[in-house]
């Protein structure tokens, strides 16, 4: 029984006791030494301000006049929960390149203090928790906070947006629906008021964000999923086609365990290769992920996607023929 469990068990014993509980019984109930019982009683009384009365001869109980008003304060964690919190704390501290460092500083400090208190002065080997971000893009913390506030506060949002493909800058007014963390980067799904349609915007391409007074238009979840989550990757739109990709036996060991899409269909072929089928709207991201596997992946269908892959590979080869 760890300290968290002992303190909770001790609290329950004393709260339920009509008469003082002897130290011997507490030792038996808590499964610990006499010295540990006294340390836990002292912490309960002095650290948590519990109304503990009694002594080592007669036993201990809660003061009847204060019993009903006392409960264990704050957040208590057992060892497994503490370890999970430690991992989450490191994820918060090390991922995102400092994103929300100002806004989350109080939470970060509280987590660190909680870990220190619960560890009883023990130094946790935080270097054992390793977090590696995969190519996150630079993000303006203020912009992110405005966007997130508009999403959660259900307010309209205005911002400048610079398209990555054309570098064209436009002013947008939207009703934000959801904020999405995808491949270590943030996107906001929104109803574009001027274009009267659903769009996804990369938050790192947003500037001069301003939350407006008007209430955001709410779109049904089913409609959002149909338009924004029915096709492969972050690109929006209903599926225009299904891709069939066959992976080599070596790559199959990885791909068979991966979730590329909620509607994907996969099966092992008799020769050990793995066939994956999934819907897509925009081929750009899908091609990028397929080509990541190099010669271990082959597009079977549709022919247009196969030809696009062949053209991209030919262009890549041409870079090495000079």
Secondary structure, DSSP 8 states (H G I E B T S, - for coil): --HHHHHHHHHHHHHH-SS-B-HHHHHHHHT--HHHHHHHHHIIIIIS---EEEETTTEEEE-TTTGGG----S----HHHHHHHHHHHHHHHHSGGGTTTTTTHHHHHHHHHHHHHHHTT----GGGS-----S-----HHHHHHHHHHHHHTEEEEEEEE-TTT--EEEEEEEEEEEEEETTEEEEEEEETTTTEEEEEEGGGEEEEEEEEEE-----HHHHHHHHTSSSSS--S---EEEEEEE-HHHHHHHTT----TT-EEEE-TTS-EEEEEEES-HHHHHHHHHTTGGGEEEEE-HHHHHHHHHHHHHHHHTT--
